[in-house]
Amino acid sequence: MRVRVFFVGEAASIFGRRFVDVEFDEEEVELRRLVEKLREFESYRRLEERLNLVWFLVGDLQAAPTTRLRDGDVVTVMPPLYEGG
């Protein structure tokens, strides 16, 4: 299974690429598993260090760590549009 991950805004600047394809042997995985795979990239670990918070969207919907991903899904990683309340 393959998932395409897009990085937007400052996340793209830090990661150094606009997108990356991530492959899994399983037919379905949870978002938390994708994050584990992304941490294999030094640039993603740097992104986590520099940004206190990022949002994950699957399609157009904000995703939780337990969101199920399937072949062909598009995941977007982006910083919040604003901080504070």
N, C-alpha and C positions, 0 to 999 in steps of 0.2 A: 504494500500500500504506500502511496505517496501523498504527502501534504505539502502545499506551497505556503510558505510563511512570508508575509510582507511586513516590512518595517517602515514606519511612517514618522515624519518629523525628526525630532532629536534622536529617536531610537535608530533611524536609518543612518544618521550622521555618525553615531557612536559605533554601530555595528559595521559600518563601512560598505554596506550593500543594501539595495532596495528589497531584495527577496532571496530566499534560499529554499530549495526543495529538500524535504526530509523523508527518508524511506524507513519503513517498518516491515518486519516479517509478518506481523499480525494483520488481520483484516480490519480490526477496530482497536483503537487505543484511547485512553483518556488524555485530556489536555496536559495533565501533570506529567505524563510520560513524554510528551513532546518537549516540555520544558527541560526535562532531564537530558534529552538528546541535544537541545540547543546549548546546554551548559558544556557540551564537549567543545564548543567554539570559544576560543579565548575572547573573541570580540563580544560574544553574548555575556560572558562573565563580567567583562568590563562594563557593558550596558547595565547589568544588574547593580554593579557597584556605584555607578554614576546617577542612576535614576532611582529614586525612592519607591516609585510606584509606576507600573505599566498596566495598561488594559489589554486584554486579549479578546478579540472578536472572532467568531466563527461565522463566516458569511457576514451578515449585518448585525448580528446579535452578540452582546457582551457574554463572555463565556466564563464558567467556573472551572476549577481544577478537575472536576468530575465530568465535564462535558465530553461526550463521546465523539471521536473524530473518525471519519471514514475516508476511503480512497477518493482523492480529488478535492477534498475540502480545502478551503482557503482560510488561513488564520492570519489576522492582522495584529501586530504588536505596536502599540502606540502609547506615548505618555498621555496623562490626563489632559483634557482641554483647559482645565484650570485647577488650581489648588486652593484649599481653604473652604469655608462654608458659607 
